[in-house]
Amino acid sequence: TGTASITITAIPAHHSRNEKIDSILGAGNGYWIEFNKGDWKKTLYWTGDSFLTKETIHSMNTLGDLDILVPHLGNVGVNGALGQLSMNAKDVLEYSLFSKAKNVLPIHHSTYDLYLEPISEFQILSKHKSYNLDILKEGESIVYK
């Protein structure tokens, strides 16, 4: 029982750690989503195509505990003129450990040939970490309670 609500907070996203390249690619957002119903609450942070930056860290620190981190993986762009445009396994590990998320649900990692790093790289780094790693295949679902 109780009133249900969803609050969505936009968090600045940075497509590159290189400030010049980031300014070329333009501003973006990730989204902190808080689901509430009565005494029940879940928080989810969808990073978008972003890296963990000082601005992102500041924003996340103001929002509280995180239940589910949804990071983009794939290591896109490392061989291109603009450089790395999406996180690799080490970048997502850094995000996961910083956020202290209870669950990590990586996306954006194996759909296209552009994604240069397989999800298995992150699986290896995630062994014995404090979060649950959830990897869904197309058509699969997961329920967080």
DARA-V668427 format. One record per pair of residues at least 6 apart in sequence whose C-alpha atoms are under 6 Angstrom apart, sorted by the first residue. I is the first residue (numbers start at 0). GAP is how many residues later the second one is. D is the distance in Angstrom with one decimal. If there is no record, write none. Layout:
i={I;I}
gap={GAP;GAP}
d={D;D}
//
This chain:
i={0;1;1;2;2;3;3;4;4;5;5;6;6;7;7;8;8;9;9;9;10;10;10;11;12;12;12;12;13;13;14;14;14;14;15;15;29;29;29;30;30;31;31;32;32;33;33;34;34;42;42;43;43;43;44;44;45;46;48;65;66;66;67;67;67;68;68;69;69;70;71;71;71;72;72;72;72;73;73;73;73;73;74;74;74;74;74;75;75;75;75;75;76;76;76;77;88;88;101;102;102;102;103;104;104;108}
gap={37;35;36;34;35;32;33;30;31;28;29;26;27;24;25;22;23;19;20;21;18;19;20;17;15;16;17;37;36;37;7;34;35;70;6;69;16;17;18;14;15;12;13;10;11;8;9;6;7;23;24;23;24;25;24;25;24;24;37;35;34;35;33;35;36;32;35;35;36;35;34;35;36;14;15;35;36;14;35;41;42;43;11;12;13;41;42;8;9;10;38;39;6;7;8;6;32;33;29;28;29;30;29;29;30;6}
d={6.0;5.8;4.3;5.5;5.9;5.4;4.1;6.0;5.2;5.5;4.6;5.7;5.1;5.7;4.5;5.6;5.1;5.8;5.9;4.7;5.3;5.0;5.7;4.7;4.9;4.5;5.6;4.8;4.7;5.9;5.7;5.6;4.9;5.5;4.9;5.7;5.6;4.5;4.8;5.7;5.2;5.8;4.3;5.7;5.1;5.8;4.5;5.5;5.2;5.4;5.2;6.0;4.6;5.8;5.0;5.9;4.5;5.1;5.7;4.9;5.1;4.9;5.7;4.7;5.7;6.0;4.8;4.9;5.3;5.0;6.0;5.1;5.0;5.0;5.6;5.5;4.8;5.8;4.4;4.4;5.7;5.1;5.0;5.1;4.5;5.6;5.7;5.8;5.3;5.1;5.9;5.3;5.1;4.5;5.3;4.3;5.9;4.6;4.7;5.2;4.6;6.0;5.0;4.9;6.0;5.9}
//
